[in-house]
Amino acid sequence: MARGDEQVTSRAFHAPQKGAGGRHADWRVLAGILALAAIALLICGAFAGLLIEGFRDLSGAVDAFDAYLGRIVRFTLWQAVLSTALSVIPAIFVARALSRHPAFPGRAIILRLFALPLALPAIVAALGILALLGRAGYLAAPLSALSGGTWPGIYGLSGVLVAHVFFNLPLATRLFLEALDTLPADQWRLASQLGMGPAASFRLIEWPAMRTAFPGIAGLVFMLCITSFTIVLTLGGGPAATTLEVAIYQALRFDFDPARAVTFTLLQIVLTVIVVLALTRLGANAAIDASLPVAQRKFVMIRPAEALFNAALIVVALVFVAGPIAATVAAGLAADLLRLAGDPAVQQATATSIVLAVISAILSVAIALSLAAARQGLARRRGPRAGFLESLAGTGAGFVLVVPPIVIGAGWFVLLRHTDFLFAAAPVMVATVNAVMAMPFAIRAIRPAYDAAGERNDRLCAQLGIAGWNRVRLIDWPVLRRPIATGFAFAMALSLGDLGVIALFGSDSVQTLPYLLLARLGSYRTDDAAGLALLLGLLCLVLVFLADRLGKEKPA
């Protein structure tokens, strides 16, 4: 009898519910459909604007296929290839050095420092590199003495490469180190018993583990470099070092040539789609987890020469990453922070940034929750339509990877340019685009906890008739509040530091901190830019570390 009751209960649980549980599932599915519709509206609206503008001036769009476009495409691909090689190849050896020395002095601090570039806005890092290696940077005098002339500054391809390596070398190092830390301790114990030297250990143990992760890591870094906007805009230095995304921005804001911008945008979409598809086949994950497992004990004997070489590698990488960060802090502290704090423009930009970041984070978390809920609700149903929607809700976070923010902004810019709402729509566009772009990070934090809570509580809630607000208040919120806070903090940090959309829609009446920082830098007010960079960097770092802390702590 008990067995029959259990079978009936199981069938009732997996069948479409008509009671309170069924209504709850229907609301979850409806929420997911609305979230997918919002994403589709944002992206399809951008495509509509591009297509309408392209057909309106078809000859201008076709004429954009000229030698200048060829140079831009070649530079876009070439800088991405060079940046990937300069980031990934050294990361192999830095990660190996850190892996072979789990007791290296300050290892935990070094790994935390390597996480900082992930939290810094790109424009803050660019300012730090300029403060260190610019024409008037801290290292300008010794570099001028070494070169035998006046140091010209770190602009053009060299500046772009340095900035990309600053961001991606620590990322690739952490990912390779994560792959190495999955090696079982038995392999290291056996290598020690057999007396393997460093070359044999690398060839037989370490490289096979890193080789598996290499295509995905390289593909991810390549995607980040090919869609780089702020770094190239700040450090490119002219037409000779321009990528497609910067060319889109220049065509709309300076040349006001929408037809040419449409051509550039469509080419950028094609390149991004190709990279994302390749990245998917390689199994890489664009939403990186910043945490690392505890280092294992390595049963290896390291000779003094190898230990010295590994220590030198770690120190060089540490100096390379810490240098721009230290220069950012030093230049920011040297600025007149009290005057900046009292500047009405800075106060307005800070308030605007925080308000838009909060709105963006709320939208991002709401979309992530809706997709996670719809995916779980549809899993209780059967039929091809439910399966299709479930797959769509599960992969909805990946849609935004295909279209960079500057592309969405360009599409809506040309769509709204004939209306009176172009610059009035700036807050809406910034908040919505940043929300959708941050959604993959939010859903990564929320979905595992939501799925686990559903598996644990759905059946009991259906039997007891707990649904709606009562279920949210009593059952779901205590479990989900910490993952939601994690996703909210990450989304807010990403929105605070973004320059892509506001670069197109920003104006004197609507300015965020990154936009104001770029304006001050463009008017050669470098001291003000340094102070703003310090303020923006600190805000983003606090939010990211808060998200990391919330993501690690478990509720009692």
C-alpha positions as CSV (number, residue, x, y, z in Angstrom):
1,M,0.0,0.0,0.0
2,A,2.8,2.4,0.9
3,R,4.5,1.5,-2.4
4,G,1.4,2.3,-4.4
5,D,1.0,5.6,-2.5
6,E,4.6,6.5,-3.3
7,Q,4.1,5.7,-7.0
8,V,0.9,7.8,-7.1
9,T,2.7,10.7,-5.4
10,S,5.6,10.5,-7.8
11,R,3.3,10.5,-10.9
12,A,1.4,13.5,-9.4
13,F,4.7,15.3,-8.8
14,H,6.0,14.9,-12.4
15,A,2.7,15.4,-14.1
16,P,1.4,18.9,-14.8
17,Q,-0.1,20.2,-11.5
18,K,-3.5,21.8,-11.4
19,G,-3.4,22.9,-7.8
20,A,-1.2,25.3,-6.0
21,G,2.0,23.6,-7.3
22,G,0.7,23.7,-10.8
23,R,-0.1,27.4,-10.6
24,H,3.4,28.0,-9.2
25,A,5.0,26.1,-12.1
26,D,2.8,28.2,-14.5
27,W,4.0,31.4,-13.0
28,R,7.6,30.2,-13.2
29,V,7.2,29.4,-16.9
30,L,5.5,32.7,-17.6
31,A,8.4,34.6,-15.8
32,G,10.9,32.8,-17.9
33,I,9.1,33.5,-21.1
34,L,8.9,37.2,-20.2
35,A,12.7,37.2,-19.5
36,L,13.5,35.6,-22.8
37,A,11.1,38.1,-24.5
38,A,13.0,41.0,-22.9
39,I,16.4,39.6,-24.1
40,A,15.0,39.0,-27.6
41,L,13.5,42.5,-27.7
42,L,16.8,44.1,-26.7
43,I,18.8,42.2,-29.3
44,C,16.2,42.1,-32.1
45,G,15.6,45.9,-31.6
46,A,19.3,46.5,-32.2
47,F,19.3,44.2,-35.3
48,A,16.2,46.0,-36.6
49,G,17.9,49.4,-36.2
50,L,21.0,48.1,-38.1
51,L,18.9,46.5,-40.9
52,I,16.7,49.6,-41.3
53,E,19.7,51.9,-41.5
54,G,21.5,49.6,-43.8
55,F,18.6,49.4,-46.3
56,R,18.1,53.2,-46.0
57,D,21.6,53.9,-47.2
58,L,22.6,50.6,-48.9
59,S,25.2,52.3,-51.2
60,G,26.9,53.8,-48.1
61,A,27.0,50.5,-46.3
62,V,28.4,48.8,-49.4
63,D,31.0,51.6,-49.9
64,A,32.3,50.9,-46.4
65,F,34.0,47.7,-47.7
66,D,37.2,49.6,-48.5
67,A,40.9,49.4,-47.6
68,Y,40.3,51.1,-44.3
69,L,37.9,48.3,-43.3
70,G,40.4,45.7,-44.3
71,R,43.0,47.3,-42.1
72,I,40.6,47.4,-39.1
73,V,39.7,43.8,-39.5
74,R,43.3,42.7,-39.8
75,F,44.3,44.7,-36.7
76,T,41.3,43.4,-34.7
77,L,42.4,39.8,-35.5
78,W,46.1,40.4,-35.2
79,Q,46.0,42.1,-31.8
80,A,43.7,39.4,-30.5
81,V,46.1,36.7,-31.7
82,L,49.1,38.4,-30.2
83,S,47.3,39.2,-26.9
84,T,46.2,35.6,-26.6
85,A,49.7,34.2,-27.2
86,L,51.4,36.7,-24.9
87,S,48.8,35.9,-22.2
88,V,48.3,32.2,-22.4
89,I,51.9,30.9,-23.1
90,P,53.5,32.6,-20.1
91,A,50.6,31.6,-18.0
92,I,51.4,28.0,-18.5
93,F,54.8,28.4,-16.8
94,V,53.6,30.8,-14.1
95,A,50.8,28.3,-13.2
96,R,53.3,25.4,-13.2
97,A,55.6,27.4,-10.9
98,L,52.8,28.2,-8.5
99,S,51.6,24.6,-8.6
100,R,55.0,23.1,-7.8
101,H,55.4,25.5,-4.8
102,P,52.2,25.2,-2.7
103,A,54.2,26.7,0.2
104,F,55.6,29.6,-1.7
105,P,55.7,32.7,0.6
106,G,52.6,34.8,0.0
107,R,51.1,32.4,-2.5
108,A,47.5,33.0,-1.3
109,I,48.1,36.8,-1.5
110,I,49.5,36.4,-5.0
111,L,46.5,34.5,-6.1
112,R,44.2,37.1,-4.6
113,L,46.1,39.8,-6.4
114,F,45.8,37.8,-9.6
115,A,42.0,38.1,-9.1
116,L,42.0,41.9,-9.0
117,P,42.2,42.5,-12.8
118,L,38.9,40.6,-13.1
119,A,37.3,43.1,-10.8
120,L,38.9,46.3,-12.2
121,P,37.0,48.2,-14.9
122,A,39.0,48.3,-18.1
123,I,39.3,52.1,-18.1
124,V,40.8,52.0,-14.6
125,A,43.4,49.5,-15.7
126,A,44.2,51.5,-18.8
127,L,44.8,54.6,-16.6
128,G,47.1,52.6,-14.3
129,I,49.1,51.5,-17.3
130,L,49.4,55.0,-18.5
131,A,50.4,56.2,-15.0
132,L,53.2,53.6,-15.1
133,L,54.3,53.6,-18.7
134,G,52.9,56.7,-20.2
135,R,54.9,59.6,-21.5
136,A,54.8,61.2,-18.1
137,G,54.5,57.9,-16.2
138,Y,56.5,56.8,-13.2
139,L,58.8,54.7,-15.4
140,A,59.2,57.3,-18.2
141,A,62.6,58.6,-17.0
142,P,64.4,55.2,-16.7
143,L,62.8,54.1,-20.0
144,S,64.0,57.3,-21.7
145,A,67.5,56.6,-20.3
146,L,67.5,53.1,-21.6
147,S,66.2,54.1,-25.1
148,G,68.5,57.0,-25.4
149,G,65.8,59.5,-26.2
150,T,62.4,60.7,-24.9
151,W,60.1,57.9,-24.0
152,P,57.1,58.3,-26.4
153,G,54.5,56.5,-24.1
154,I,52.7,53.2,-24.3
155,Y,50.2,53.9,-27.1
156,G,49.2,51.9,-30.2
157,L,49.6,48.2,-30.5
158,S,52.1,47.9,-27.6
159,G,49.7,49.6,-25.2
160,V,46.8,47.4,-26.2
161,L,49.0,44.3,-25.8
162,V,50.2,45.3,-22.4
163,A,46.7,46.0,-21.2
164,H,45.3,42.7,-22.5
165,V,48.1,40.7,-21.0
166,F,47.6,42.6,-17.7
167,F,44.0,41.4,-17.7
168,N,44.3,37.9,-19.2
169,L,47.6,36.6,-17.9
170,P,46.3,36.3,-14.3
171,L,43.0,34.8,-15.6
172,A,44.8,32.2,-17.7
173,T,47.2,31.5,-14.8
174,R,44.4,30.8,-12.4
175,L,42.6,28.6,-15.0
176,F,45.7,26.5,-15.7
177,L,46.4,26.3,-12.0
178,E,42.8,25.0,-11.5
179,A,43.5,22.3,-14.1
180,L,46.8,21.3,-12.4
181,D,45.1,21.1,-9.0
182,T,42.8,18.4,-10.3
183,L,45.8,16.0,-10.7
184,P,45.6,13.2,-8.1
185,A,48.2,13.2,-5.4
186,D,49.1,9.6,-6.3
187,Q,50.6,10.8,-9.6
188,W,53.0,13.2,-7.7
189,R,53.8,10.5,-5.2
190,L,54.7,8.0,-8.0
191,A,56.7,10.7,-9.8
192,S,58.7,11.3,-6.6
193,Q,59.3,7.6,-6.2
194,L,60.6,7.3,-9.8
195,G,62.8,10.3,-9.4
196,M,61.3,12.3,-12.3
197,G,63.0,15.5,-13.1
198,P,61.2,18.8,-13.9
199,A,61.2,18.1,-17.7
200,A,59.8,14.6,-17.3
201,S,57.1,15.8,-14.8
202,F,56.0,18.5,-17.2
203,R,55.9,16.2,-20.2
204,L,54.2,13.2,-18.6
205,I,52.0,14.7,-15.8
206,E,51.5,18.5,-16.0
207,W,51.3,19.2,-19.7
208,P,48.6,16.5,-20.3
209,A,46.4,18.2,-17.7
210,M,47.0,21.7,-19.1
211,R,46.7,20.5,-22.7
212,T,43.1,19.5,-22.1
213,A,42.3,23.0,-20.8
214,F,44.5,24.9,-23.3
215,P,42.0,25.2,-26.2
216,G,39.2,26.5,-24.0
217,I,41.4,29.0,-22.1
218,A,43.0,30.3,-25.3
219,G,39.6,30.6,-27.0
220,L,38.2,32.5,-24.0
221,V,41.1,34.9,-23.9
222,F,40.8,35.4,-27.7
223,M,37.1,36.2,-27.4
224,L,37.8,38.8,-24.6
225,C,40.5,40.4,-26.8
226,I,38.5,40.5,-30.0
227,T,35.6,42.2,-28.2
228,S,37.8,44.7,-26.3
229,F,36.5,48.2,-26.6
230,T,37.6,50.4,-23.7
231,I,41.3,49.3,-23.8
232,V,41.6,50.0,-27.5
233,L,39.7,53.3,-27.2
234,T,42.0,54.5,-24.4
235,L,45.4,53.1,-25.5
236,G,45.0,52.6,-29.3
237,G,46.3,56.1,-30.0
238,G,44.9,56.6,-33.5
239,P,43.6,55.0,-36.7
240,A,46.5,52.6,-37.0
241,A,45.4,50.8,-33.9
242,T,41.6,50.6,-34.2
243,T,39.4,47.6,-33.8
244,L,35.9,47.1,-35.2
245,E,34.2,48.1,-31.9
246,V,36.1,51.3,-31.7
247,A,35.4,52.0,-35.4
248,I,31.7,51.6,-34.7
249,Y,31.9,54.2,-31.9
250,Q,33.9,56.6,-34.0
251,A,31.6,56.3,-37.0
252,L,28.6,57.1,-34.8
253,R,29.9,59.8,-32.4
254,F,32.5,61.6,-34.5
255,D,32.0,60.9,-38.2
256,F,28.2,60.4,-37.8
257,D,28.2,57.9,-40.7
258,P,25.5,55.3,-39.6
259,A,25.8,53.3,-42.9
260,R,29.5,52.7,-42.3
261,A,28.7,51.9,-38.6
262,V,26.2,49.3,-39.7
263,T,28.8,47.5,-41.9
264,F,31.3,47.5,-39.1
265,T,28.7,46.2,-36.6
266,L,27.6,43.4,-38.9
267,L,31.2,42.3,-39.4
268,Q,31.8,42.5,-35.6
269,I,28.7,40.2,-35.1
270,V,30.1,37.7,-37.6
271,L,33.5,37.6,-35.9
272,T,31.9,37.2,-32.5
273,V,29.6,34.5,-33.6
274,I,32.5,32.5,-35.0
275,V,34.5,32.9,-31.9
276,V,31.6,32.0,-29.5
277,L,30.7,28.9,-31.6
278,A,34.4,27.8,-31.5
279,L,34.5,28.6,-27.8
280,T,31.4,26.5,-27.2
281,R,32.9,23.5,-29.0
282,L,36.1,23.9,-27.0
283,G,34.0,23.7,-23.8
284,A,35.2,27.0,-22.3
285,N,33.1,29.0,-19.9
286,A,32.8,32.7,-20.2
287,A,31.5,33.2,-16.7
288,I,34.7,32.5,-14.8
289,D,34.7,31.4,-11.2
290,A,37.3,33.4,-9.3
291,S,37.7,30.9,-6.5
292,L,40.4,28.2,-6.5
293,P,40.7,25.0,-4.6
294,V,43.2,24.6,-1.8
295,A,46.6,23.7,-3.1
296,Q,47.6,20.0,-2.8
297,R,50.8,18.9,-1.3
298,K,53.2,17.9,-4.1
299,F,55.5,14.9,-3.4
300,V,58.3,16.3,-5.6
301,M,61.9,17.2,-5.0
302,I,62.7,20.5,-6.5
303,R,66.3,21.3,-7.2
304,P,67.7,24.8,-6.2
305,A,68.1,25.9,-9.8
306,E,64.5,25.1,-10.6
307,A,63.3,26.7,-7.4
308,L,65.2,29.9,-8.3
309,F,63.8,29.9,-11.8
310,N,60.2,29.3,-10.6
311,A,60.5,32.0,-8.0
312,A,61.8,34.5,-10.7
313,L,58.8,33.6,-12.9
314,I,56.3,34.2,-10.0
315,V,58.0,37.5,-9.1
316,V,58.1,38.8,-12.6
317,A,54.4,38.0,-13.1
318,L,53.6,39.5,-9.7
319,V,55.4,42.8,-10.6
320,F,53.7,42.9,-14.0
321,V,50.2,42.6,-12.4
322,A,50.9,44.7,-9.3
323,G,52.7,47.6,-11.2
324,P,49.6,49.1,-12.9
325,I,47.5,48.6,-9.7
326,A,50.1,50.3,-7.6
327,A,50.4,53.1,-10.1
328,T,46.6,53.6,-10.1
329,V,46.6,53.9,-6.3
330,A,49.6,56.3,-6.3
331,A,48.3,58.5,-9.1
332,G,44.9,58.6,-7.5
333,L,46.2,59.6,-4.1
334,A,48.3,62.3,-5.7
335,A,45.2,63.9,-7.1
336,D,43.2,66.5,-5.3
337,L,40.6,64.1,-4.0
338,L,38.9,66.7,-1.7
339,R,38.4,69.0,-4.7
340,L,37.1,66.1,-6.8
341,A,34.7,65.1,-4.0
342,G,33.2,68.6,-3.9
343,D,32.9,68.8,-7.7
344,P,29.2,68.9,-8.7
345,A,30.0,67.0,-11.9
346,V,31.7,64.2,-10.0
347,Q,28.9,64.0,-7.5
348,Q,26.3,63.8,-10.2
349,A,28.2,61.2,-12.1
350,T,28.8,59.1,-9.0
351,A,25.1,59.3,-8.1
352,T,24.1,58.4,-11.7
353,S,26.5,55.5,-11.8
354,I,25.2,54.0,-8.5
355,V,21.5,54.4,-9.4
356,L,22.0,52.9,-12.8
357,A,24.1,50.1,-11.4
358,V,21.5,49.3,-8.7
359,I,18.7,49.2,-11.4
360,S,20.9,47.1,-13.7
361,A,21.7,44.7,-10.9
362,I,18.0,44.3,-9.9
363,L,17.1,43.6,-13.6
364,S,19.9,41.2,-14.0
365,V,19.0,39.2,-10.9
366,A,15.3,39.2,-11.9
367,I,16.1,37.9,-15.4
368,A,18.5,35.2,-13.9
369,L,15.9,34.1,-11.4
370,S,13.2,34.0,-14.0
371,L,15.3,31.8,-16.4
372,A,16.3,29.5,-13.5
373,A,12.7,29.2,-12.4
374,A,11.3,28.6,-15.9
375,R,13.9,25.9,-16.5
376,Q,13.0,24.1,-13.4
377,G,9.3,24.5,-13.9
378,L,9.5,23.2,-17.5
379,A,11.5,20.2,-16.3
380,R,8.3,19.0,-14.6
381,R,6.4,18.9,-17.9
382,R,6.5,16.7,-20.9
383,G,6.2,17.3,-24.6
384,P,8.3,18.8,-27.4
385,R,7.2,22.4,-26.7
386,A,8.1,22.2,-23.0
387,G,11.5,20.6,-23.9
388,F,12.2,23.4,-26.4
389,L,11.4,26.1,-23.9
390,E,13.4,24.3,-21.2
391,S,16.4,24.3,-23.5
392,L,15.8,27.9,-24.4
393,A,15.6,28.9,-20.7
394,G,18.8,26.9,-20.0
395,T,20.8,28.5,-22.8
396,G,19.3,32.0,-22.6
397,A,22.3,33.3,-20.7
398,G,24.5,32.4,-23.7
399,F,22.5,34.6,-26.1
400,V,24.2,37.7,-24.9
401,L,27.7,36.4,-25.6
402,V,27.1,36.6,-29.3
403,V,26.4,40.4,-29.3
404,P,28.8,42.7,-27.5
405,P,27.4,45.8,-25.7
406,I,28.7,48.3,-28.2
407,V,26.9,46.4,-31.0
408,I,23.6,46.5,-29.1
409,G,24.2,50.2,-28.3
410,A,25.0,50.9,-32.0
411,G,21.8,49.2,-33.2
412,W,19.5,51.2,-30.8
413,F,21.5,54.4,-31.5
414,V,20.8,54.3,-35.2
415,L,17.2,53.2,-34.5
416,L,16.5,56.1,-32.1
417,R,18.6,58.8,-33.9
418,H,15.6,60.1,-35.9
419,T,13.5,60.6,-32.7
420,D,13.6,63.0,-29.8
421,F,14.5,60.2,-27.4
422,L,18.0,59.5,-28.5
423,F,19.9,61.0,-25.5
424,A,16.8,60.8,-23.2
425,A,17.0,57.0,-23.6
426,A,20.5,56.9,-22.2
427,P,19.6,55.8,-18.7
428,V,17.3,53.1,-20.0
429,M,19.8,51.8,-22.5
430,V,22.7,51.7,-20.0
431,A,20.7,49.9,-17.3
432,T,19.1,47.3,-19.6
433,V,22.1,46.5,-21.7
434,N,24.4,46.2,-18.6
435,A,21.7,44.0,-16.9
436,V,21.6,41.6,-19.8
437,M,25.4,41.5,-20.1
438,A,25.8,40.8,-16.4
439,M,23.1,38.1,-16.4
440,P,25.4,35.2,-17.2
441,F,27.3,36.0,-14.0
442,A,24.2,36.3,-11.9
443,I,22.7,33.1,-13.2
444,R,25.9,31.3,-12.5
445,A,25.5,32.3,-8.9
446,I,21.8,31.7,-8.6
447,R,20.9,28.7,-10.6
448,P,22.7,25.9,-8.6
449,A,21.1,27.0,-5.4
450,Y,17.7,27.4,-7.1
451,D,17.9,23.9,-8.6
452,A,18.9,22.3,-5.3
453,A,16.1,24.1,-3.4
454,G,13.6,23.0,-6.0
455,E,14.6,19.4,-5.9
456,R,14.4,19.5,-2.1
457,N,11.2,21.4,-1.6
458,D,8.9,21.3,-4.7
459,R,7.3,18.0,-3.8
460,L,6.5,18.9,-0.2
461,C,5.2,22.4,-1.3
462,A,2.9,20.8,-3.8
463,Q,1.5,18.3,-1.2
464,L,1.0,21.0,1.4
465,G,-0.4,23.6,-1.1
466,I,2.3,26.2,-0.3
467,A,2.7,28.6,-3.2
468,G,3.0,32.2,-4.2
469,W,4.2,34.7,-1.7
470,N,4.1,32.3,1.2
471,R,6.5,29.9,-0.6
472,V,8.8,32.7,-1.5
473,R,8.8,34.1,2.0
474,L,9.0,30.9,4.0
475,I,10.8,28.4,1.7
476,D,12.8,30.0,-1.1
477,W,14.1,33.3,0.3
478,P,16.1,31.8,3.2
479,V,18.0,29.6,0.7
480,L,18.4,32.0,-2.1
481,R,19.1,35.3,-0.4
482,R,22.9,34.7,-0.3
483,P,23.2,33.6,-4.0
484,I,21.0,36.5,-5.0
485,A,23.2,38.9,-3.1
486,T,26.2,37.4,-4.8
487,G,24.7,37.9,-8.3
488,F,23.5,41.4,-7.4
489,A,27.0,42.5,-6.2
490,F,28.7,41.1,-9.3
491,A,26.1,42.7,-11.7
492,M,26.4,46.0,-9.9
493,A,30.2,46.0,-10.2
494,L,30.1,45.1,-13.9
495,S,27.6,47.9,-14.5
496,L,29.6,50.5,-12.6
497,G,32.7,50.0,-14.7
498,D,31.1,49.6,-18.1
499,L,31.9,52.2,-20.8
500,G,30.4,50.5,-23.9
501,V,26.8,51.8,-24.0
502,I,27.3,55.1,-22.2
503,A,30.1,56.0,-24.7
504,L,27.4,56.2,-27.4
505,F,24.5,57.6,-25.4
506,G,26.3,59.7,-22.8
507,S,26.0,63.5,-22.9
508,D,26.6,66.4,-20.5
509,S,23.2,65.7,-18.9
510,V,23.8,61.9,-18.5
511,Q,27.3,61.0,-17.3
512,T,28.5,58.0,-15.4
513,L,31.9,57.8,-13.7
514,P,33.6,55.9,-16.6
515,Y,32.2,58.5,-19.0
516,L,33.4,61.4,-16.9
517,L,36.8,59.8,-16.5
518,L,37.1,59.4,-20.3
519,A,36.1,63.0,-20.8
520,R,38.6,64.3,-18.3
521,L,41.3,62.2,-19.8
522,G,40.4,63.4,-23.3
523,S,40.7,67.0,-22.1
524,Y,44.2,66.3,-20.6
525,R,43.0,66.6,-17.0
526,T,45.0,63.6,-16.1
527,D,45.1,64.3,-12.3
528,D,41.3,64.4,-12.2
529,A,41.2,61.2,-14.3
530,A,43.6,59.5,-11.9
531,G,41.4,60.4,-8.9
532,L,38.3,59.2,-10.6
533,A,40.0,56.0,-11.5
534,L,40.9,55.3,-7.9
535,L,37.3,56.0,-6.8
536,L,35.8,53.8,-9.5
537,G,38.2,51.0,-8.9
538,L,37.6,51.0,-5.2
539,L,33.8,50.9,-5.6
540,C,34.1,47.9,-8.0
541,L,36.6,46.0,-5.9
542,V,34.5,46.3,-2.8
543,L,31.5,45.0,-4.7
544,V,33.4,42.1,-6.2
545,F,35.0,41.0,-2.9
546,L,31.6,41.3,-1.2
547,A,30.2,39.0,-3.9
548,D,33.1,36.6,-3.5
549,R,32.6,36.5,0.3
550,L,28.8,36.0,0.0
551,G,29.4,33.2,-2.5
552,K,31.7,31.3,-0.2
553,E,29.9,31.6,3.1
554,K,27.1,29.2,3.7
555,P,23.9,29.9,5.6
556,A,23.7,28.4,9.1
